Amino acid sequence: MFSLGKWVCIGLLWANMAVAQETDQSSDQTTTVSANAPTIGPVTNLPVPRFASMNASKANVRRGPSLTQRIDWIYQRRGMPLQIVAEYGHWRRVVDRDGQGGWVNYRMISGARTVIINQDMLALRAKPDINARENAALELGVIAKIEECSPAWCKLSTGGYRGWAQKSALWGVLPDEILE
C-alpha cells in the first residue's frame, strides 16, 4: 500500500510529464513548453527523455509504476526502440514510436541503441552520401542497431547488412544527436 508521500511523488512524476502552458498576459498568446526538455533522471542520473531498447522478447506495459497496476498491453519485440520519459524506483515510463506507452520494469530495458525504420524501402548506403552505392533497402518497421550517428546520417546494422541511412527516416535517435 502506498503512503501519502509516495502518492505525492507519483503525482509529481505525472505532473512533470504533462505539457505545461503559460499565458503571456501582455500579448494573450499561449506558449506551450514541452516537458521533454532534457533533465536528469532521479534514479539513474541519466538524461530524461532518452532512448533505449527492449531487452526482453516480452514486457508488460502497466498503467503505473507497480506490479499491482493494470497491464494495458504487452510489448513483444526484442530490440524495439523506446523513449524513456520518466523514472520511479525500478520502473521506467516509456513511449514507443506511435506515442503509446506506460510503465515497464527496468530489467526489460537495455541501454543498447536501436532504431525503427520509418520509411518503406529506405536505402542503406555504403557511405553517408545520398549518391553512395546502396547496400540494401530496408522495409518500414525493420529494427536496426545503431553503430554511430553523425548530424544527418546513422550507420546501422540489421539482417547481415551494414550501411548508412538518413537520420530523418529513423525513429529512436534525436535529430541533433551524435553517437560514436
HELIX and SHEET records of a PDB file:
HELIX    1   1 LEU A    4  MET A   17  1                                  14    
HELIX    2   2 TYR A  106  MET A  108  5                                   3    
HELIX    3   3 LYS A  167  ALA A  169  5                                   3    
SHEET    1   A 2 ALA A  20  ASP A  24  0                                        
SHEET    2   A 2 GLN A  29  VAL A  33 -1                                        
SHEET    1   B 2 THR A  39  ILE A  40  0                                        
SHEET    2   B 2 PRO A  47  VAL A  48 -1                                        
SHEET    1   C 5 GLY A 101  ASN A 105  0                                        
SHEET    2   C 5 TRP A  91  VAL A  95 -1                                        
SHEET    3   C 5 PRO A  81  TYR A  88 -1                                        
SHEET    4   C 5 ARG A  50  MET A  54 -1                                        
SHEET    5   C 5 ILE A 109  SER A 110 -1                                        
SHEET    1   D 2 ALA A  59  ARG A  62  0                                        
SHEET    2   D 2 ILE A  71  TYR A  75 -1                                        
SHEET    1   E 5 TYR A 161  GLN A 166  0                                        
SHEET    2   E 5 TRP A 153  THR A 158 -1                                        
SHEET    3   E 5 ILE A 143  CYS A 149 -1                                        
SHEET    4   E 5 THR A 114  ILE A 117 -1                                        
SHEET    5   E 5 LEU A 170  TRP A 171 -1                                        
SHEET    1   F 2 LEU A 122  ARG A 125  0                                        
SHEET    2   F 2 GLU A 134  LEU A 138 -1                                        
END                                                                             
